[in-house]
Amino acid sequence: MKVIKIDKKDWARGLDKASGAYRLFGPVKDKECHHFKELDKGELPDFNFSNTRLSAKAVVFPQTEAMFEYSLDENKADHHVMKECGKNDAPRAVIGIRPCDAFAFQLVKRNFDNPEYRDPWWVKAYESATFVGLACKNPCETCFCTSAGGGPFDEKGLDALLLDAGEHFLAKAVTEKGKKFLQNAGWNTETDADIEALKKDAESKISSVVHTDRLKDKTTMTLYDAPFWEEAAFACLNCGTCTYSCPTCWCFDIQDETHGKSGFRMRNWDSCMYPLFTLHGSGHNPRGTKIHRVRQRFMHKLKYYVDKYGDGIQCVGCGRCIRLCPVNIDIRNICEKMNSYEL
């Protein structure tokens, strides 16, 4: 599709126009880090970052989400009835999402929206969203998105792609939703700028290369019984930082929160790294040690997912888990060991 030139003098005005049709979300700085939030009236997304600490997945899949509400107060007409909590499913535009995070939604979608099961909360939020990506001109040292099926200018999962070109932005509509967003913002000045050359330059700056070509051919139990898991798990704290920061982790728990005679049924992010994650009511825990849990995380992303879908790993190479792990466990090293392991 055609490339649009957006003068930065028209940026705030265009977002203000778009806010009439969309709830706007974007990266903002909070202390030392950037994170995604719904923008206040007149608030602009801050693009002065390499990547946000957490991905934008919470825009669709909140860390804590009220699903149902109920009351046991017999003085109320609807007592003992569990009702779905109201949701704001108005159109939303996620502005400044990195291509790796947008691509992650395509992987996560397989869990929440498939022929066997459609999660109504996730599906409604996802379908109401327009993803306006921000291309990476200078990827982080820990990024390996090109090894994971993406790239700093990748368009998978995006509706539009933005590029900061100094005095102006370049914007490319990828889908009809993206085209509609640009139109709503009043941005329609076409240009013949060559984005392809900038894309190749950005890709050339990615220094991390991870090999995944042999993972599908490995026997599952051969990798499961490999000798390197004890070393990989030795330093792990089971803190869950890797899973909470990962844009493709989708595990959750459902709990009731009650106060007096009223309550809510909540969905909360959970983590396979937590000892209680697989604890049975009987007291038995099939993944009761650190080795079990660390192995599960990497086997799921790099083997079980590969075997089930056959077209890539459950990782987009954003590098967050590498940068944020307090004990320096590196998914790139684990992947290389799994990919090259032989009996």
N, C-alpha and C positions, 0 to 999 in steps of 0.2 A: 504494500500500500504506500501512498504518498507520504513524504516527510514534511512535517509542519514546523515552522520556525516560530518560537515564542519569545518575544522580547521580554527580558526580566522586568521591565517597567510595567508590563501587562500581566505579570504572573499573579500578583495579589488580587487584581481586579477579576481575572478569569476564575480564580478559585472562589471568590465571593459569588460570582454568577453560578458556578457549579453547585455551591452550597444550597441553592434553592431547590435542586433536584436530588442531591445526595447528602448523606451523612459523610463527612470527610474524616478520614483517619490518616495519620502520617507520623513520621519519626520526630520526636522532640527530645531535647537534652534534659536529663534529670541528674544533677550532680556530675559524675564523671562519665555517665553512659547515656546512650540513646535508647528509647523504647517507643513502641507504637501506642498511640492513644487517639481517642476521638478529639478532633481539633475544636477548640472553642471558636466562637464567632470572631473572625479577624485574625486568628492564630494561623501562622504559616508553618508548614513542615520544615524541619531543619535538615538540610542535606549535607551538613559538614560532619560526615561520619564514614567509616569504612564499612561497618555493619552494626546493626543493633545488637545489644546483649542477648535479648530473646528475639525470636523470629516474630513475624506477624500472624502466626497461627492462632493466637488468642482472639483475633478479630472475628474468626469463624468458630473457633473451638475454645471458649473462655476457660481460664484456669479453674474457676469456680462458677457453676451455672445452676440456678434454681430451675428444676424441671416441673415439679408439682407442689401444690400447697394443700393443706388440709386443716380441719379443726374438729376437735372432739367435744366442743362446747354445744350441748344440746339446746341451748337458747338460740342458736343460729339456725336459720332455715336449711342451710346446706351442710349441716354437721355430718361427720363420718363420710364425706365425699371428697375424693382426691381430684383436684382440678389442675389442669395444666396452667403453669404460670404464663402470664402475658409476655410476649417478646416483641421487640421492635425490629421487624424485618423490612423496614424501609430501605430502598436502594442505598448502598454505601460505596464509597470510592476509597480504595487503599492506595495512597499516593506515596511513592518513594520506596516501595518494596523491592528488594534486590531480586534479580532473576532466579537465584538459587532458592529463595524462599517461595517464590511463585511456583516454581517447578515442584517444590515439596508438596504443595496442595494436590498435585496430580497423583503423587504416590499415596498420600493419605486418603484420597478419595476412594481408593480401592477397599479401604476398610469401612468407610461410612456410607458409601453409595455404590452398591453393586447389585447384580441381578437377584441375589438372595435376600439382601437386607438394605434398607434405606433408613438411615438415622434422620428423623425429621428435623431435629434441632440443627444438626450440622448442615444438612442439605439446604434448608431454607436460608441459613446465614451465608453459605457459599454461593448459592444462586443469586442472592441479592447483591453480591459484591462485584465491583469492577476493579481489576488490579492494574494499577498504573506503575510500571516498574521504573527503577532508576538503574541505568547501566553502570557497571563498575569499570572505570577507566584505570584504576590502580588497585587490583585485587590484593588482599592480605597475603602474607607469606604462608599462612596455614591453609589457604584456599586450594582445593583440588577439584573444582567443579567440572573442569573439562575431562577429568577421569571418571566422573560420575554421571555422564550423559548430559551435562549442561554447559554453561559458559557465562562469562561476564556480560554478554549481550544476548543471552539466550531468551527466546520468546515463548517457550512452552509454559502455559499457565497464565500468561499475561494477556491483557486486553489492549494495552498500549505500552510503549517503551519510551522513556525519557532519557535524554543525554544532556548533561550540563556542558555547554560549549562556551563558557566564559560569560559574555555579555547577553547570551540568550540560551534557551533550551531548544533542543531538537526533539520532536515527538513523532512517533510512528504508531499509527493505529494498527493493531494486530487483528482485532475482531470487530464486529459491528458494535459491541458494547463499548469498546475503546473509542471507536469513531464517534459514537453518540456522546461520550463524555467530553471529548475535545470540542464537539459542536456546542454542547451546553456551556462550556467555558468561553466560547467565542473565539477560539484559536483556530484560524483557518488559512494563515499565510503559508503558502507552499514554498519549498526550497529544493534545490538540486544537490544539497549537501551529501557527501559520500560517507554514509555511516559504516559501510563495509570495511573501509580502510581503518577506521577507528576500532572496529571490532577485532580485527586481526592484530592490531597493536596491543590491545588489552589482553588478548589470549596469549600473546608472546611473553607477557609478564608473569604468567603463572608458572612457578618453578616446581611445585609439587606434582609428581606423577605417581598415580597409584594403579597397579595392575589388578584387574578383576577377571581377565579372560578365561581363567581356568577354574573359577569357583563352581560353575555349574557342573563340571565334569567330576568334581570331587565327590567321593562317597560320604554321605552325611555322618555315619558313625566313625569313619576314619578321621574326619575333622573333629568330631566330638571327643574322641579319645586321644587327640594330639597332645604331646607332652608340654607344649608351651603355655597352656592355660594357667598353670600354677604360677608361673613367672608373671604372666599378664595380670593376674588378680592380686599379686602379693601386696602392692601398695594401695589398692583400692579401699576407699573409706565407705563405700556404699552411700554416698551423700546424695546421689541422684542428680547432680549438676548436669551431667551429660545428657540425661533424658529430658530434663526440663528445658534445657537450652536447644535441644534438637528439634528442628522444624518437621521431622518425619515421625517422631514418637507420638503414638496415639492412645496409650494406655490410660484408663480412667477407672475410678471407683465410684460407687453410688452409695450415699449414706443419708439417713434421716437426721435433720437438725430440728429439735423440738424445744419449745419454751412454753411452759404451762400446758394449755390444751391445744395449742396451735403448733404447726410445724411445716417444714419444707423438705422435699426430697431433692438432694443436691447431687450434681455430678462434679467430681473434682479430678484434676490430673493425678495420675498415680505413676509409679515407676517400678519396673522389673528389678531395679537395683535395691529395693527395700526388702528387708527380711520378712516383713509381714505380707508382702504382695501375694505370695503363693501359700500362705499358712491356711491349712484346712481347719474346719470346725473340730475335727477329731484331735487336733494338735500336731498332726503330721505336716511336715513341710518338704515337698519334693525338691525344692531348691533352697536348702537350709544353710549353705555355705557361700562364702564370697566367690569361690571358683564357679559354683553352679550359676550364680547370678551374672557374673562377668561374661562367662561363656554364653549364657542365654542372650545377652544383649548383642554380642557380636555375631553369634550364629543366626539370630533372627534377621539382622540387617544384611548380612553378607552371605548367608547360605539358605535359610528357610525361605526368605522372600524370593531369592534368585530361583530356587527350585519351583516355587508356586507360580511365579509370573513369567520367568524366563526372559525378561527384557531389561535387566539392569538391577542394581543394588538398591536397598532401602536407605539411601544416603545421597545427598545432593552436593557434598563436598564443601559445605559452608565453612568448616573448620572451627565452629564454636566450641565443640566438645574438647578440641585440642587446646584452644586458648584458655578455656575456663576450668579445665580439670585441675584441682589443687595438687595432684600428685603426678601430673604429666603423663597420664596414659594416653597413647596416641593411636587413633583408629587407623591411621595410615600404616603404622608398623604392624598392627594386628592383621590388617587386610593382606599385606605382603606375605606374612607368615602363612596365612590360610591359603592364599593363592599359589604359593610355591611348595607347600608341604607335600612330602611323599613319604610313604612308609619305608 
